[in-house]
């Protein structure tokens, strides 16, 4: 399932960053619910192939952790807001997150290649609350010496309450540095074959749109559903490893907050 999320690499009525009548808000460029509580969640996800001949396009996911006023930690990463508050027009946070590994057996096109290791990034985020919306910018750099590059992201989120649910559409653009592109989608001379020629490229963009929806069932239980679409620029999409420049993923799950 990591490969589906890897492909995708996907608001507000006040500066408090909450949807009216709901529990959903934006913090550190993420969509969160139930501030000040622990949570556990699970569900199913399906999506397009990122690598050609990818084995698993549908599977289960789990998540859990704590979403606080300034500190957040879950299986997607850790972040801390060091400047601003829920009432501020601008917030700044630092964060740490991981990028997935892949094995050569994960897809037909990867067979015989060197495995890619999991990597870790440290980054800086700024959330700018613009009336009913939040514009979030991120910059992150590999600190594990795995791909030795960086990523940047600008995304606009617009949470709203639609009666039975909190609904959060978003749109943005993500940049992958040259080092990232070549580590995850490049082909070295030692990995090249007749059907997998040598490939090295420059930095690449992913243009993304999507939404997340949180449907409360009780005080503690929510149903979550999200769908994201991303279009990869040619520097990544032209790799002989990549199935298509059009990538999508959709999820359905439940979260329990306590």
C-alpha positions as CSV (number, residue, x, y, z in Angstrom):
1,X,0.0,0.0,0.0
2,X,2.9,2.4,0.5
3,X,3.3,2.7,-3.3
4,X,-0.2,3.9,-3.7
5,X,0.3,6.7,-1.2
6,X,3.8,7.4,-2.7
7,X,2.1,8.2,-6.0
8,X,-0.2,10.7,-4.5
9,X,2.1,12.2,-3.2
10,X,-3.8,14.7,-1.9
11,X,-11.2,25.9,4.3
12,X,-12.0,27.8,7.0
13,X,-14.6,30.3,8.2
14,X,-12.3,31.9,10.8
15,X,-8.6,32.2,11.7
16,X,-9.3,29.4,14.3
17,X,-9.0,27.0,11.4
18,X,-12.2,25.0,12.1
19,X,-15.1,24.2,9.8
20,X,-18.3,25.7,11.2
21,X,-20.2,23.2,13.3
22,X,-17.5,20.5,12.8
23,X,-14.3,19.1,14.3
24,X,-12.1,19.2,11.2
25,X,-9.2,21.7,10.8
26,X,-5.9,22.2,9.1
27,X,-2.6,22.0,11.0
28,X,0.9,21.8,9.5
29,X,-0.6,21.3,6.1
30,X,-2.6,18.3,7.2
31,X,-6.3,17.6,7.6
32,X,-7.1,16.7,11.2
33,X,-10.2,16.2,13.4
34,X,-10.9,16.1,17.2
35,X,-8.1,18.4,18.5
36,X,-6.7,17.4,21.8
37,X,-7.6,13.7,21.5
38,X,-5.9,10.4,20.7
39,X,-7.2,8.4,17.8
40,X,-7.0,5.0,16.1
41,X,-8.1,4.3,12.6
42,X,-8.2,1.7,9.9
43,X,-9.6,1.3,6.4
44,X,-9.1,0.2,2.8
45,X,-7.5,2.0,0.0
46,X,-7.2,1.4,-3.8
47,X,-5.5,3.4,-6.5
48,X,-3.7,3.4,-9.8
49,X,-0.4,1.7,-10.6
50,X,2.6,3.9,-9.9
51,X,5.2,1.4,-11.1
52,X,4.5,-0.7,-14.1
53,X,3.2,-4.1,-13.1
54,X,2.7,-3.1,-9.5
55,X,1.5,-6.1,-7.5
56,X,-0.7,-4.4,-4.9
57,X,-3.1,-1.6,-5.9
58,X,-5.7,-2.4,-3.1
59,X,-5.1,-3.1,0.5
60,X,-5.7,-2.0,4.1
61,X,-4.2,0.8,6.1
62,X,-3.9,1.7,9.8
63,X,-3.2,4.9,11.6
64,X,-3.2,6.2,15.1
65,X,-1.7,8.8,17.4
66,X,-2.4,12.1,19.1
67,X,-3.5,15.4,17.5
68,X,-3.0,18.3,20.0
69,X,-3.1,22.1,19.8
70,X,0.6,22.4,18.9
71,X,2.0,18.9,18.9
72,X,0.8,16.1,16.6
73,X,2.1,12.6,16.2
74,X,0.7,9.7,14.1
75,X,2.0,7.1,11.7
76,X,2.3,9.7,8.9
77,X,4.7,11.9,10.9
78,X,5.4,14.2,13.8
79,X,5.0,18.0,13.8
80,X,5.2,20.9,16.3
81,X,3.7,24.4,15.9
82,X,6.3,26.8,17.3
83,X,4.8,30.1,16.2
84,X,1.1,31.2,16.2
85,X,-2.1,29.8,17.7
86,X,-5.6,28.8,16.6
87,X,-6.5,32.5,16.5
88,X,-3.4,33.6,14.5
89,X,-3.5,34.5,10.8
90,X,-0.2,32.6,10.2
91,X,1.3,29.6,11.9
92,X,4.8,28.0,11.6
93,X,5.6,24.4,12.3
94,X,8.5,22.0,12.1
95,X,7.9,18.4,11.1
96,X,9.5,15.0,10.5
97,X,8.1,12.5,8.0
98,X,9.2,9.3,6.2
99,X,9.4,8.3,2.5
100,X,8.6,4.7,1.7
101,X,11.0,2.0,0.7
102,X,10.4,-0.4,-2.2
103,X,11.6,-3.9,-2.9
104,X,12.5,-5.2,-6.4
105,X,9.6,-7.7,-6.1
106,X,7.0,-4.9,-5.7
107,X,6.4,-4.6,-9.4
108,X,7.3,-6.4,-12.6
109,X,9.4,-3.5,-14.0
110,X,11.5,-3.3,-10.8
111,X,12.7,-7.0,-10.9
112,X,16.5,-7.1,-10.8
113,X,16.9,-3.5,-9.5
114,X,18.4,-2.5,-6.3
115,X,16.0,-2.0,-3.4
116,X,15.2,1.5,-2.3
117,X,15.5,2.3,1.4
118,X,13.1,4.2,3.6
119,X,14.2,7.8,4.1
120,X,13.4,10.5,6.6
121,X,12.8,14.2,6.1
122,X,12.8,17.2,8.4
123,X,10.8,20.2,7.2
124,X,9.3,23.7,7.8
125,X,5.6,24.5,7.3
126,X,3.7,27.7,7.1
127,X,-0.1,27.8,7.3
128,X,-1.7,31.1,6.2
129,X,-5.4,31.4,7.0
130,X,-7.2,33.4,4.4
131,X,-10.8,34.0,5.6
132,X,-12.5,30.7,4.7
133,X,-9.4,28.9,3.5
134,X,-5.9,27.9,4.4
135,X,-2.9,28.1,2.2
136,X,-0.2,25.8,3.4
137,X,3.4,25.7,2.3
138,X,6.1,23.1,3.1
139,X,9.8,22.5,2.5
140,X,11.5,19.3,3.6
141,X,14.9,17.8,3.1
142,X,16.3,14.3,3.5
143,X,18.3,14.0,6.7
144,X,19.1,10.3,6.5
145,X,21.4,10.5,3.5
146,X,19.2,8.1,1.4
147,X,18.1,10.3,-1.6
148,X,19.9,13.5,-0.5
149,X,17.3,15.8,-1.9
150,X,14.3,17.9,-1.0
151,X,10.6,18.4,-1.6
152,X,8.4,21.4,-1.6
153,X,4.6,21.8,-1.5
154,X,1.9,24.5,-1.7
155,X,-1.7,23.4,-1.2
156,X,-5.0,25.3,-0.6
157,X,-7.6,23.6,1.7
158,X,-11.2,24.7,2.1
159,X,-12.9,22.8,5.0
160,X,-16.7,23.3,5.2
161,X,-19.5,21.7,7.1
162,X,-22.2,20.2,4.8
163,X,-24.6,19.1,7.5
164,X,-23.9,15.4,7.7
165,X,-20.2,15.7,7.3
166,X,-17.1,17.9,7.3
167,X,-15.9,18.2,3.6
168,X,-12.4,19.4,2.7
169,X,-11.6,20.0,-1.0
170,X,-8.0,20.9,-1.8
171,X,-5.7,21.7,-4.7
172,X,-2.0,22.2,-4.9
173,X,1.4,21.5,-6.4
174,X,4.2,19.3,-5.1
175,X,7.9,19.6,-6.2
176,X,10.4,16.7,-6.1
177,X,14.1,17.6,-6.4
178,X,16.3,15.9,-9.0
179,X,17.8,13.7,-6.4
180,X,14.4,12.4,-5.3
181,X,13.2,11.8,-8.9
182,X,16.3,9.8,-9.8
183,X,16.4,7.8,-6.6
184,X,12.8,6.6,-6.8
185,X,12.2,6.7,-10.6
186,X,15.7,6.7,-12.2
187,X,17.4,3.7,-13.8
188,X,21.2,3.4,-13.4
189,X,23.5,1.6,-15.8
190,X,23.7,-1.4,-13.5
191,X,19.9,-1.7,-13.4
192,X,19.3,-1.1,-17.1
193,X,17.8,-3.8,-19.4
194,X,16.3,-3.9,-22.9
195,X,12.9,-3.0,-21.5
196,X,14.3,-0.7,-18.8
197,X,16.8,1.8,-20.3
198,X,19.0,4.1,-18.4
199,X,17.0,7.1,-17.2
200,X,18.0,10.2,-15.3
201,X,16.0,13.4,-15.1
202,X,15.6,16.8,-13.5
203,X,13.2,17.9,-10.7
204,X,9.5,17.1,-11.3
205,X,6.1,18.5,-10.3
206,X,2.9,16.8,-9.3
207,X,-0.3,18.8,-9.7
208,X,-3.0,17.5,-7.3
209,X,-6.7,17.9,-6.5
210,X,-8.9,16.0,-4.1
211,X,-11.0,16.0,-1.0
212,X,-11.4,14.4,2.4
213,X,-14.7,13.8,4.2
214,X,-15.4,13.1,7.8
215,X,-18.8,11.8,8.7
216,X,-19.5,11.6,12.5
217,X,-21.4,8.5,13.6
218,X,-21.1,9.3,17.4
219,X,-19.2,11.5,19.7
220,X,-16.1,9.3,19.2
221,X,-16.6,7.4,16.0
222,X,-16.2,8.9,12.4
223,X,-16.4,7.4,9.0
224,X,-13.7,8.9,6.7
225,X,-13.5,8.9,2.9
226,X,-10.9,10.6,0.7
227,X,-10.0,10.7,-3.0
228,X,-7.0,12.3,-4.6
229,X,-5.8,12.8,-8.1
230,X,-2.3,13.8,-9.1
231,X,-0.7,14.5,-12.5
232,X,3.0,14.0,-12.8
233,X,5.2,16.2,-14.9
234,X,7.3,14.6,-17.7
235,X,10.6,14.4,-15.7
236,X,9.0,11.8,-13.5
237,X,6.3,10.4,-15.8
238,X,8.7,9.7,-18.7
239,X,10.7,7.2,-16.5
240,X,10.5,3.6,-17.9
241,X,9.4,2.6,-14.4
242,X,6.3,4.7,-14.3
243,X,2.9,3.4,-15.5
244,X,1.2,6.8,-16.1
245,X,1.4,10.5,-15.4
246,X,-2.2,10.3,-14.1
247,X,-2.3,8.9,-10.5
248,X,-5.2,8.5,-8.2
249,X,-6.1,7.0,-4.8
250,X,-9.3,6.6,-2.8
251,X,-9.8,5.4,0.8
252,X,-12.6,4.5,3.1
253,X,-12.1,4.0,6.8
254,X,-13.2,4.6,10.4
255,X,-11.5,6.6,13.2
256,X,-12.1,6.3,16.9
257,X,-11.1,9.4,19.0
258,X,-10.7,9.3,22.8
